[in-house]
Structures are given as structure tokens and as C-alpha cells.
Amino acid sequence: MKPVRLPAAATRTLPRWAIFALGLLYILPGLIGREPWKNDDAASFGVMWTMAHGSWQDWLWPNIAGLSVTEEGPLAFWLGALGIKLFGWAIGDVLGARVATLGIFLLGVSALWYATFNLGRRPEAQPLRLAFGGQPEPDDFGRTLADAAVLIYLGCLGLLVHSHETTAEPLQVSLLALTLYRSVRYMELPSLRNAALAGLGLGLLTLTRGWVVPAALLLALFACTRFLAMPAARSLRDLGLALLLAAAVTALWAVPVLLARPYGQEPLAAWLAWNAGQLAVGSFDGLRTFFRVGVWFFWPAWPFAAWAVWAWRRQSNLLHIVVPTTFVSAATLLVLLNPAPEQGHLLMLLPPLAIMAAFGLLTMQRSAINAIDWFSVMVLTLCAAVLWIFYYAQLSGWPAKPAHNVLKLIPGFTPEVRWLALLVGVCATAGWFVLVHWRIARRPAVLWRAVVLSSGGLILIWILLMTLFLPNVNYSKSYAAVARQAAAALPPGTDCVQANVTPAQRASFAYFGGLPFAGVAGGQCRVMLLQDSIKSRAQQQQPGPEWRLLWEGRRASDRSERFRLFQRAP
């Protein structure tokens, strides 16, 4: 028997403008006004910037001002570079690259919504018919589940920072959601057309971060056909077409690379080697990362998803259970087999987990939903209050302890009031209290009531961080200031700089400082940028006596990292 009884009143959907506005409130803070951070965010932007301002060879061989990037694939960099080409002249290169990030986010959310909608309106997913009628219509039920899945997705802690970075990871998770949607459509109506569209998603995924994830998803899709007892011969034929189309999409980059050999290099061989290193048997790093990080990374999706598995355990052969569960299992296996797992690898689980969690909401007890609501209200309101206290303290010096704790992390930083940011923060906080009052006073019976506070509160915290504390974050995580200092000390006429810096540092010094680094082919330069540590003697490096020190500097917020600029004696 189905575990769901639901009246039509519980399927009132969110207005389209409301969910669209919620998405923009989620994604725009952190895109506007934020400098590239000192990690993969700056490094990926460096690849996009090099492509946009370089030659055709840079589009085939991703590099950061001459530093080759053999990992992942070129698709995310192509999109960012295209954004710089189209919009950089008007809004700057950094924000131009993030136009692609905005489009990628909207693609992922839309694909997730439609995948959940199609699963939710199927006959086997409908609630039990009530004795006197009043059960929801299939389309209304599907829309409500889709709204709930999007709210859960936006409320996941792990997605928050990664979705705002100009890396390949946001594109991968959005394309995974798109492939999930196309897989649902194929399972609903097996045809060559739907299989080809699923193959298109797999091909784009291959160009984004390699063939390992698409291969696992193709196997997961075949497993779904077996669980649902679909004809094996037809499934193999259709999935074979999907595989061929995915290979054809990949060939759009692989074939020109093989023929042209940009900069005399072999990018495809390096890319295939990186792919082969994504799997390893016998490593427990993935297991430790999954359980140590996943507890907070997947919150609040994982409790609802776990409950869905339990509540629907007697209906295990249903499409809306088989597809997301199989995709979650495949993504989990990839994380566990990865020899060097990162948080970005966990993103693959979020779209199918959000769908599972939406179906888990159907059977949650009212007491459990109220407990989650009160937890969200208390924790997120407390976090917002702490942020406001620290913001006031850094401006006024009172209370003294919070002011000291904030400013000691960013020595040399002078906080000041930015009135527009303050107004946005005040409006966001007021909107939070309105939302809490609506939830507590009205006690709506709608299905998505259990997650609206989790997603709304997380958006509030992010808005406060990216408005009130954005100057602090830029000061702490950006290399812009030190890059400009190095540029000022650069000898006139310098046409080549060799360096030992990280990819993120190289991108920042090239973009903010305009340092002309050596190209992909390398070469001997008369100027050298050296990065080492002040505190660790083991990491300190000294060039030969023929090198003369021109400049030394570091970021004010980093007490260990040091940069030095040298010139070789003629």
C-alpha cells in the first residue's frame, strides 16, 4: 500500500515569481562585487581569461597565462570565456565570466524541477484516494513536489559556496541534473530521441570533468531499466545510441586537439591520464570524506532522503524511487573510489538526493516537520544575530571581544559602512522575520512548509556574508592588492616572468597585475616571481647569486606566505 495520504490543500504551489525571485536571491549575492578567491575559483577564472584574450590554441589547450591545466575538461572554461567575450567590455571580465555561472545555476534548478515534476505526476506516485474525494490532481501534486525539491536543493549547505564559483563543478552538477531529467523522460517513454538527448547530457558532462562520471551514470541508467524490467535488447540499443552521441560530443574537442596539437602539446593524453587517476580500489579516503563531510554537506536533504527510503521500501520497483536511488548509489560509489576526494565530488549527489527528499516529505510526521522548523528558526536566527553583532562590533569597537576576533583575522583592514550593502542586509533580515511569522502564525498545510525556513534562512546568511562582510572576504581571500604591488616593481620592458606560484596565484598576478608569465612552451626569463613561506625554513627558497631582489611583499591577511620578485643580472 502507498504510504501517502494527502489532501488537495497540501499541494498549493509556490507562485512562479516567488521561486524565481528566491533563486536570484540565492545566486546573485557572491557573483556581484566579489573578487576571485585564492583557490580553484581564481584558477578557473584564469583559464577563462586566458582563453578570452588569447589565441585559438588557448581554447584547445586550457592554460593559465601559460601554465597548462590538464585536469577536467574545457566546456566550463569555454562558457566563461564566451561570457568575457560578450559582456566583459561592459561589466568587466570577472563579472562577465560569472554570467555563465548564473546561466549554469538556472539550468540546474530548472532541470531538477522538471525531473521531479515528471516523477511526481506519474500514477504510481499519487497519494491514496480519499474516501470522500479531495485528493490532489496529478499535475498539482507534481508541481508541489518539484517546488519542494528545489527548496531542499537550495537549502543544502554544500551547494552554497560551490554554486557561486567559476569552476567546472557547478556545471557538472547542473549537467547531472539535466541528465537525470532526460533519463526520467527516457524511462517514461523509451525512444531513440529520448536516449539521444540523454546521450547529449552525458557528452557535455564528459567535456566538463571527464568520462568517469558519465560512464557511471550510463551504467546507472542501464541498471534502472533492469530494475523496472524494461526489454533488455531495446534498452541496449537505445543506450548504445546515447553512448555514440556522447562520444560524438566529446569528439568536438578531442579531434581538433589531436589534429592541431596546440603549442606542440598533447592535451588529450594528459586529460585521459587525469581521468584514469579518478578511481582507485582499496583507498579509504573517500569513505572518510563521505561520512565526515557529508553530514553537514547534504543537510537538510539527507534526513528526508533516508526517510523516503524507509517509507517507500515496499514499493522499490517504482520509477520515482528507482531512478534517484540508483543515481545516488552511482555517485556515492564514485566518491568512495576516488583516491583524493574533495567536497566538489559530493555535489554529484545533491540533485538525486533532493528528489528523494521531496518524496520523503510526503510521509514525514507533523511533529518531525515542526522539530525541523524550530531547529531552522533557532539556529539560523542565531547565526544572523551573530553576524549583525560582529558587523556592528567591527565598525564601532563594541563589544570589544567580537571586534577583536573579527579584525585579528584581517590585520590592516579598515572597515567602513557601505550604505547599499547595509540596506540590502536590513531588507533581507526583515524578510526573514516576515517569513518566520508567516510560517508560525499561518501554519500552512502545504507540503513544502518543512523546508522553506531552511532554504530561506540559508539565503539570509549568505546575503549577510556577501553584503556586510564582502570587503572583509575580498581582503582576506584575494591576491589583487599584492599583485598590483608586484606589477609596480616590475622592470620596464619586461616581456617574460617565470614563477613557482600556484594556479590561483598565477591567475591573480596575471589578471590584476598584468605580469607577462612564460608561455606553455616555457623558456628562460630574466625576471622571476618566487613564492615561499616566511615561517618554515624548509619551504624557503633562495635563487642563485645572479638574481637581484626587486620587491618583496605578501597579503596583509597572511602571516606566512611571501612573494619576492627577482631580476637576473645581465
Secondary structure, DSSP 8 states (H G I E B T S, - for coil): --S----GGGG----HHHHHHHHHHHHSBTTBS----TTHHHHHHHHHHHHHHS-HHHHHS-EETTEE--SS-SHHHHHHHHHHHHHHHHH-HHHHHHHHHHHHHHHHHHHHHHHHHHHHTSGGGS----TTS----HHHHHHHHHHHHHHHHHH-HHHHHHTTSSSHHHHHHHHHHHHHHHHHHHHHS--HHHHHHHHHHHHHHHHHH-SHHHHHHHHHHHHHHHHTT--HHHHHHHHHHHHHHHHHHHHHHHHHHHHH-GGG--HHHHHHHHHHTT--SS--HHHHHHHHHHHHHTTTHHHHHHHHHHHTGGGTTSHHHHHHHHHHHHHHHHHHH-SS--HHHHGGGHHHHHHHHHHHHTT--HHHHHHHHHHHHHHHHHHHHHHHHHHHHHHH--SHHHHHHHHTTSTT------HHHHHHHHHHHHHHHHHHHHHHHH----TTHHHHHHHHHHHHHHHHHHHTSHHHHHHHH--HHHHHHHHHHS-TT---EEE---HHHHHHHHHHH---B--TT----SEEEEEEESS-GGG-----TTEEEEEEE--TT-SSEEEEEEEE--
